[in-house]
């Protein structure tokens, strides 16, 4: 059975249909990419997987538990497109606040803070105010926050947007390290080279899944040399 199951999910904001009949099965320990342009419905879909938004139709299950569920709060880590950080607080203070939300005990929390900041290479900036961080440092701190409670599922919405190529590669190296620890990762992106780094992809356009499979499976199925060509082919671009 899949670790994450999305069954017949549709959603509309008023009369505007955003998602239509989405079905996904995501295996445990995989990096699963949701690829598509802005407006494809990627953020709406991950918001429903996290439990922030309820679908108009369909069901979502994580580890056989129906979303939303309070029990899933400690199972899931979420990194939104916008950094949800208190600028005037230090990295440590931001993580202490977030750790208290997850109910981490004080002694455990301090240990986890050092661990996650070391993971994202920010331990030397533990007590620096976030307002002094670069954009890339803020993205890394947001990633650290999503890992604080040791989730089994990590959901990342455009995690490398606005980040330089070197740092983007470092972050993807970290994703692979997390995957080796057994963490399942769902990542949204519109960057084609990032799509190639995923174990499996779902290509979204206009709220529908146009194709799904590993990058190699998709390229073989459509007899093309790149994921970009797959996307153009199934999207009617050629």
C-alpha positions as CSV (number, residue, x, y, z in Angstrom):
1,X,0.0,0.0,0.0
2,X,1.2,3.5,-0.8
3,X,2.4,5.7,2.0
4,X,0.4,8.7,0.5
5,X,-2.8,8.1,-1.4
6,X,-4.7,10.8,-3.2
7,X,-8.0,9.4,-4.5
8,X,-10.2,11.3,-6.9
9,X,-9.4,14.7,-5.4
10,X,-11.0,17.8,-7.0
11,X,-11.2,21.4,-5.7
12,X,-12.6,24.7,-6.8
13,X,-12.4,28.2,-5.5
14,X,-15.9,29.5,-6.2
15,X,-16.5,28.8,-9.9
16,X,-12.8,28.4,-10.7
17,X,-11.9,24.7,-10.8
18,X,-8.3,24.3,-9.6
19,X,-7.9,20.5,-9.4
20,X,-9.9,17.8,-11.2
21,X,-9.9,14.1,-10.4
22,X,-6.3,13.8,-9.0
23,X,-5.1,10.2,-8.2
24,X,-1.6,9.7,-6.8
25,X,0.1,6.8,-5.1
26,X,3.4,7.7,-3.4
27,X,5.6,5.0,-2.0
28,X,7.4,5.3,1.3
29,X,11.0,6.6,1.1
30,X,10.6,8.1,-2.3
31,X,11.2,11.6,-3.6
32,X,8.0,12.5,-5.5
33,X,7.9,15.6,-7.7
34,X,4.8,17.6,-8.6
35,X,5.9,19.4,-11.8
36,X,4.0,22.1,-13.4
37,X,3.8,25.8,-14.3
38,X,2.4,28.5,-11.9
39,X,-1.3,28.0,-11.7
40,X,-1.2,24.3,-12.3
41,X,-2.6,23.5,-8.9
42,X,0.5,22.3,-7.2
43,X,0.3,24.4,-4.1
44,X,-3.5,23.7,-3.7
45,X,-2.7,20.0,-3.8
46,X,0.1,20.0,-1.2
47,X,-2.1,22.2,1.0
48,X,-4.7,19.5,0.9
49,X,-2.1,16.7,1.6
50,X,-0.9,18.7,4.6
51,X,-4.5,19.2,5.8
52,X,-4.6,23.0,5.5
53,X,-7.3,22.8,2.9
54,X,-10.2,20.3,2.4
55,X,-10.9,18.9,-1.1
56,X,-14.4,19.4,-2.5
57,X,-14.3,15.8,-3.7
58,X,-12.1,12.8,-3.0
59,X,-10.0,11.6,-0.1
60,X,-6.3,11.7,1.0
61,X,-4.6,9.2,3.2
62,X,-1.1,9.3,4.8
63,X,0.1,6.1,6.3
64,X,-3.5,4.8,6.0
65,X,-4.9,7.7,8.1
66,X,-7.4,10.0,6.5
67,X,-6.4,13.7,6.1
68,X,-7.0,15.9,8.0
69,X,-6.0,14.3,11.3
70,X,-4.4,15.7,14.4
71,X,-2.4,12.5,14.7
72,X,-0.7,13.3,11.4
73,X,0.6,16.7,12.6
74,X,3.6,15.0,14.1
75,X,4.1,12.7,11.1
76,X,4.3,15.5,8.6
77,X,6.8,18.3,8.0
78,X,5.8,21.2,5.7
79,X,7.8,23.9,4.1
80,X,5.7,26.5,2.4
81,X,6.7,28.8,-0.5
82,X,6.9,31.8,1.9
83,X,9.2,31.6,4.8
84,X,7.1,31.6,8.0
85,X,9.8,33.1,10.2
86,X,9.9,35.8,12.8
87,X,12.4,38.2,11.5
88,X,13.3,39.9,14.8
89,X,14.0,36.5,16.5
90,X,17.1,34.5,16.2
91,X,17.3,31.1,14.5
92,X,17.3,29.4,17.9
93,X,14.3,31.4,19.1
94,X,12.3,30.7,15.9
95,X,12.9,27.0,16.3
96,X,12.2,27.0,20.1
97,X,8.8,28.6,19.3
98,X,8.0,26.0,16.6
99,X,9.3,23.2,18.8
100,X,6.9,24.2,21.5
101,X,4.0,23.9,19.0
102,X,5.0,20.3,18.4
103,X,5.2,19.7,22.2
104,X,8.9,18.8,22.2
105,X,10.4,18.7,25.7
106,X,13.0,21.4,26.5
107,X,16.0,19.1,26.7
108,X,15.0,17.2,23.6
109,X,14.2,20.5,21.8
110,X,17.7,22.0,22.3
111,X,19.2,18.8,21.0
112,X,17.0,18.8,17.9
113,X,17.7,22.5,17.2
114,X,21.4,21.9,17.1
115,X,20.9,18.8,15.0
116,X,18.6,20.4,12.3
117,X,20.8,23.5,12.1
118,X,23.8,21.3,11.6
119,X,21.9,19.5,8.9
120,X,21.3,22.7,6.9
121,X,24.7,24.2,7.8
122,X,23.4,27.1,9.9
123,X,24.7,26.0,13.3
124,X,27.2,28.9,13.3
125,X,24.3,31.3,13.0
126,X,22.3,29.9,15.9
127,X,21.8,33.2,17.7
128,X,21.8,35.6,14.7
129,X,18.5,37.5,14.1
130,X,16.7,36.1,11.0
131,X,16.4,39.6,9.6
132,X,20.2,39.4,9.0
133,X,19.9,36.2,7.0
134,X,20.2,36.1,3.3
135,X,17.3,34.7,1.3
136,X,19.1,31.3,0.9
137,X,19.7,31.1,4.7
138,X,16.1,31.8,5.4
139,X,15.1,28.9,3.0
140,X,17.5,26.6,4.9
141,X,16.1,27.7,8.2
142,X,12.6,27.0,7.0
143,X,13.8,23.5,6.0
144,X,15.3,23.0,9.4
145,X,12.0,24.0,11.0
146,X,10.1,21.4,9.0
147,X,12.5,18.7,10.2
148,X,12.5,19.7,13.9
149,X,10.0,17.0,15.0
150,X,11.5,14.2,12.9
151,X,8.6,13.8,10.4
152,X,8.2,10.7,8.3
153,X,6.8,12.8,5.5
154,X,8.3,16.0,4.3
155,X,6.2,18.3,2.0
156,X,8.2,21.1,0.3
157,X,6.5,23.7,-1.9
158,X,9.0,25.2,-4.3
159,X,11.8,24.8,-1.7
160,X,14.6,26.2,-3.9
161,X,12.8,29.2,-5.5
162,X,15.1,32.2,-5.6
163,X,18.2,30.2,-4.6
164,X,21.5,30.1,-6.5
165,X,22.5,26.9,-8.3
166,X,25.2,26.0,-5.9
167,X,22.9,26.2,-2.9
168,X,20.2,24.4,-4.8
169,X,22.5,21.5,-5.3
170,X,23.4,21.5,-1.6
171,X,19.7,21.4,-0.7
172,X,19.0,18.5,-3.0
173,X,22.0,16.6,-1.6
174,X,20.4,17.1,1.8
175,X,17.1,15.7,0.4
176,X,18.9,12.6,-0.7
177,X,20.4,12.3,2.8
178,X,17.0,12.6,4.3
179,X,15.6,10.0,1.9
180,X,18.3,7.6,3.0
181,X,16.9,8.0,6.6
182,X,13.6,6.7,5.3
183,X,11.8,10.0,5.0
184,X,9.3,10.3,2.1
185,X,9.5,13.7,0.3
186,X,7.0,15.4,-1.8
187,X,8.4,18.5,-3.6
188,X,6.7,20.9,-6.0
189,X,8.8,22.6,-8.7
190,X,8.6,24.2,-12.1
191,X,12.3,23.6,-12.7
192,X,13.0,20.9,-15.2
193,X,16.5,19.9,-13.9
194,X,15.0,19.4,-10.4
195,X,12.3,17.1,-11.9
196,X,15.1,14.8,-13.1
197,X,16.3,14.4,-9.5
198,X,13.0,12.9,-8.4
199,X,12.3,9.2,-8.2
200,X,8.8,9.7,-9.6
201,X,6.9,12.6,-11.1
202,X,3.4,13.7,-11.7
203,X,3.1,16.3,-14.4
204,X,0.3,18.8,-13.6
205,X,-1.3,21.3,-16.0
206,X,-4.6,23.1,-15.6
207,X,-5.4,21.1,-12.5
208,X,-5.0,17.7,-14.0
209,X,-2.3,15.0,-13.9
210,X,-1.1,14.7,-17.5
211,X,1.4,11.9,-16.9
212,X,3.0,10.1,-14.0
213,X,6.1,7.9,-13.7
214,X,9.9,8.0,-13.2
215,X,11.8,10.5,-15.3
216,X,13.2,7.6,-17.4
217,X,9.8,6.0,-17.8
218,X,8.2,9.2,-19.0
219,X,11.0,9.9,-21.5
220,X,10.8,6.4,-22.8
221,X,7.0,6.4,-23.1
222,X,7.0,9.6,-25.2
223,X,10.3,8.8,-27.0
224,X,12.0,12.1,-26.1
225,X,15.3,13.1,-24.5
226,X,14.2,15.3,-21.6
227,X,11.4,15.9,-19.1
228,X,10.8,19.3,-20.7
229,X,10.0,17.5,-24.0
230,X,7.6,15.2,-22.2
231,X,5.8,18.1,-20.6
232,X,5.5,19.9,-24.0
233,X,4.3,16.7,-25.7
234,X,1.6,15.8,-23.2
235,X,0.6,19.4,-22.7
236,X,-0.1,20.0,-26.3
237,X,3.0,22.1,-26.8
238,X,4.0,20.3,-30.0
